[in-house]
Amino acid sequence: MSTTLGLLGVPSSAAAHWPGQEKAPAALRAAGLIRLLGEAGLEVEDHGDRPVVRWRPHPTERRPHNLSQVLQVLSDARAQINSIFEAGQLPLVVGGECTLAIALYSAAVAHDEDVALLYFDGGQDLSNAPDNPESVLDGLGVGHMLDLPGTAPALASFGPRRPLLSPERLCFFGYGDPEEDREGLVPSTRFPASDVRPDPRSAARRAVQALGADRFVVHFDVDVIDFYDLPVADVPLYNRGLTKAEAMTALSEFVAHPGFAGMTFAEFNPDHGEPDGSTAHVLAKALAQALGPLAKP
């Protein structure tokens, strides 16, 4: 596989708590993402943005909320990501919300059944319906990939196998929210923010080793970044997240690994940043720099 990035925007907040994330791909583009990636020495093929899907309360689908539209968005995104893999490129999927990890991992498994998932997120997205009465799907994605009790069958079976993901092919990294696996159903390796913060590079290397796979994809949720350090997340972490520098240092270490096979970049809500787009520019520049190890000499 080449080191050419296949950039795809999925401007959807279908699975979110409220509107806003559907604006993220356009905001990052307006902030110069394509130019910044080029200035970092990266080769990029732009696959464009999918249609905008804005959050709205569904009149009947409440547990989980808006499931049918989420499935439509994921099916469309998976087809586009599959085309990127077939072109021999590394997917860079800019969302949009966290359920995009399901589309990316589903497409990746279709190309390599042993591929692993590094879940770089402020939470673990495991809570089932009784624990999460809101039933907002962008907080339930990993639980559905693992087919945990209480998940929606239509989403748990999204992919070439069920369960789509096994705990030994999963590593949680950087989370600042409390432990979600209170019943011990998911014996995956975990690196909470408190373990990452002292030495992000070392923690990232140990996380990749723990996956035990030749190839892996990364799901990066910007809520791993402390909201006081950079106000970009749709659902903020205050005084619990990583700094922007810590998060991007770890991300660059993942990208530098020869097994890196693509990523999602999710949960940016442009409404939370400066109205002049300067916050989006800081985020776009940080992403381009973190992807720098993919640049050809």
C-alpha positions in Angstrom: 0.0 0.0 0.0 1.2 3.5 -0.9 1.4 6.4 1.5 -1.1 8.4 -0.5 -3.9 9.7 1.7 -7.4 9.2 0.4 -9.3 12.2 1.9 -13.0 11.7 2.4 -15.4 14.0 4.2 -18.5 12.6 5.9 -20.4 15.7 7.1 -23.0 13.9 9.3 -24.3 14.5 12.8 -26.9 11.7 12.4 -25.7 9.8 15.4 -24.7 12.8 17.5 -26.2 14.5 20.5 -27.2 17.6 18.5 -26.3 19.5 15.3 -22.9 20.9 14.6 -20.6 18.1 13.5 -22.0 18.0 10.0 -20.1 21.4 9.5 -16.7 19.9 10.3 -15.4 18.8 6.9 -16.3 22.1 5.3 -14.8 24.1 8.2 -11.5 22.1 8.0 -11.4 22.6 4.2 -12.0 26.3 4.6 -9.2 26.4 7.2 -6.8 25.1 4.5 -6.6 21.4 5.3 -5.7 20.4 1.8 -3.0 23.1 1.5 -1.6 22.2 5.0 -1.4 18.5 4.1 0.6 19.5 1.0 2.9 21.8 2.9 3.6 18.9 5.2 4.9 16.9 2.2 1.9 14.6 2.0 0.4 13.1 -1.2 -3.4 13.5 -1.1 -6.1 12.4 -3.4 -9.3 14.2 -2.5 -12.4 12.1 -2.7 -14.7 14.9 -1.8 -17.4 15.2 0.8 -20.5 13.1 1.0 -24.0 14.7 1.3 -24.6 16.7 4.5 -26.8 14.9 7.1 -27.8 17.2 10.0 -29.1 15.9 13.3 -32.8 16.0 13.9 -34.9 14.3 16.5 -36.5 11.2 15.0 -40.2 10.9 15.7 -40.2 7.2 16.5 -36.6 5.8 16.6 -35.4 6.7 20.1 -33.6 3.6 21.5 -31.2 3.9 19.8 -31.9 7.3 18.3 -32.1 7.7 14.5 -30.8 4.2 13.7 -32.1 4.0 10.2 -30.4 7.2 9.1 -27.2 6.3 10.8 -27.1 3.0 8.9 -27.6 4.9 5.6 -24.7 7.2 6.4 -22.4 4.3 7.4 -23.3 2.2 4.3 -22.5 5.1 2.0 -19.3 5.9 3.9 -18.2 2.3 3.9 -18.6 2.1 0.1 -16.4 5.2 -0.4 -13.8 4.0 2.1 -13.7 0.6 0.3 -12.9 2.4 -2.9 -10.0 4.2 -1.2 -8.6 0.9 0.1 -9.0 -0.6 -3.4 -7.0 2.3 -4.9 -4.2 1.3 -2.5 -4.5 4.5 -0.5 -4.7 5.2 3.2 -8.2 6.5 4.2 -8.3 9.8 6.0 -12.0 10.0 6.9 -13.0 13.4 8.3 -16.3 13.5 10.1 -18.8 13.8 11.4 -19.3 11.7 14.5 -17.8 8.6 16.1 -19.9 6.0 14.4 -17.7 6.5 11.3 -15.2 4.2 13.1 -17.7 1.4 12.3 -17.6 2.2 8.6 -13.8 2.5 8.5 -13.2 -0.7 10.5 -15.8 -2.6 8.5 -14.1 -1.7 5.2 -10.7 -2.5 6.7 -11.8 -5.9 7.8 -13.1 -6.7 4.3 -9.5 -6.2 3.1 -7.7 -7.7 6.0 -9.6 -9.8 8.5 -6.8 -9.5 11.1 -6.7 -5.7 11.1 -6.9 -4.1 14.6 -8.4 -0.9 15.9 -6.7 1.8 18.0 -9.5 3.7 19.6 -8.0 7.1 20.5 -11.0 8.7 22.2 -12.0 10.6 25.3 -14.4 7.7 26.1 -14.7 4.1 25.3 -18.2 4.2 23.6 -19.3 1.0 25.3 -22.3 1.9 27.3 -25.4 -0.1 26.4 -29.0 1.1 26.5 -29.7 0.7 30.2 -26.5 2.6 31.1 -27.2 5.3 28.5 -30.9 6.2 28.5 -30.3 8.8 25.8 -29.3 6.0 23.4 -27.1 8.4 21.4 -25.2 6.2 18.9 -22.0 8.2 18.8 -21.4 7.0 22.3 -22.2 3.4 21.5 -20.1 2.5 18.5 -17.6 0.2 20.1 -20.3 -1.6 22.0 -22.0 -2.4 18.6 -18.7 -3.5 16.9 -18.2 -5.9 19.9 -21.9 -7.0 19.8 -22.3 -6.4 23.5 -25.7 -7.1 25.2 -28.3 -4.4 24.6 -27.0 -3.3 21.2 -29.2 -2.9 18.1 -28.9 -6.0 15.9 -29.0 -4.0 12.6 -25.9 -2.1 13.6 -24.2 -4.9 15.4 -24.4 -6.9 12.2 -23.0 -4.1 10.1 -19.9 -5.6 8.4 -18.6 -8.8 7.0 -18.8 -10.6 10.3 -20.6 -10.5 13.7 -19.1 -9.4 16.0 -17.2 -7.1 13.8 -14.5 -6.6 16.4 -12.9 -8.8 19.0 -11.4 -7.4 22.3 -7.9 -8.6 21.5 -7.9 -6.6 18.3 -8.8 -3.4 20.2 -6.9 -0.9 22.3 -8.4 2.1 24.1 -6.1 5.0 24.2 -6.2 8.5 25.8 -9.6 8.3 27.4 -10.4 10.7 30.3 -13.9 9.6 31.0 -14.5 7.1 33.7 -14.1 3.4 33.0 -17.2 2.1 31.1 -16.6 -1.6 31.2 -17.9 -2.0 34.7 -19.0 -5.7 34.2 -15.6 -6.7 32.7 -17.0 -7.8 29.3 -14.2 -6.2 27.2 -10.7 -7.4 28.2 -9.0 -5.0 25.8 -5.7 -3.2 26.5 -6.3 0.3 28.0 -4.2 3.4 28.2 -6.1 6.1 30.0 -5.1 9.7 29.6 -3.3 9.6 33.0 -1.0 6.9 31.5 -0.4 8.7 28.2 0.3 12.1 29.6 3.8 11.5 31.1 5.3 10.2 27.8 2.9 10.1 24.8 5.4 8.6 22.4 6.3 5.7 24.7 2.6 5.1 25.4 1.7 5.1 21.7 4.5 2.5 21.0 3.3 0.3 23.8 -0.3 0.5 22.5 0.7 -0.6 19.1 2.6 -3.5 20.5 -0.3 -4.5 22.6 -2.5 -4.8 19.5 -0.5 -7.7 18.2 -1.5 -7.1 14.6 0.4 -6.4 11.5 -2.0 -3.6 10.4 -4.3 -1.3 12.4 -6.6 1.6 11.8 -7.0 4.6 14.2 -10.1 6.3 15.3 -9.2 9.7 16.5 -11.9 11.7 18.4 -10.9 15.3 19.1 -12.5 15.0 22.5 -9.3 13.5 23.8 -8.0 17.1 23.7 -8.9 19.0 26.8 -11.5 21.6 25.9 -9.7 24.3 27.9 -6.6 23.6 25.8 -8.4 23.7 22.4 -12.2 24.0 22.3 -13.0 21.7 19.4 -14.9 18.7 20.8 -18.6 18.2 20.3 -18.9 16.9 23.9 -16.0 18.4 25.9 -13.6 17.1 28.5 -12.6 19.7 31.0 -9.3 19.2 32.9 -9.2 15.5 32.1 -8.1 15.4 28.5 -4.7 15.5 26.9 -3.2 18.7 25.6 -3.2 19.2 21.9 0.6 18.6 21.8 0.3 15.4 23.8 -2.5 14.0 21.6 -0.8 14.9 18.3 2.5 13.5 19.5 0.8 10.2 20.1 -1.0 10.3 16.8 2.2 11.0 14.9 3.7 7.9 16.5 0.8 5.8 15.3 1.1 7.2 11.8 4.8 6.5 11.7 4.3 2.8 12.3 4.5 0.6 9.2 1.2 -1.1 10.2 -0.8 2.2 10.1 -3.7 1.6 7.6 -5.9 4.7 7.8 -7.9 6.7 10.3 -11.1 8.6 11.1 -10.9 12.1 12.5 -14.2 12.8 14.2 -16.3 14.8 16.7 -15.2 18.3 15.7 -17.9 20.8 16.2 -16.9 24.1 14.5 -19.6 26.0 16.5 -17.5 25.6 19.6 -14.5 27.4 18.1 -13.8 31.0 17.1 -16.3 32.3 14.5 -13.5 33.5 12.3 -12.3 29.9 11.7 -9.0 30.3 13.5 -9.8 27.4 15.8 -10.4 25.1 12.8 -7.1 26.3 11.3 -5.2 25.3 14.5 -6.8 21.9 14.4 -6.2 21.4 10.7 -2.6 22.4 11.1 -2.1 20.1 14.0 -3.6 17.2 12.0 -1.4 17.9 9.0 1.8 18.0 11.2 0.8 14.8 13.0 0.5 13.0 9.6 3.9 14.2 8.6 5.6 10.8 9.1 3.7 9.7 5.9 5.5 12.3 3.8 7.9 10.9 1.2 11.5 12.0 1.5 
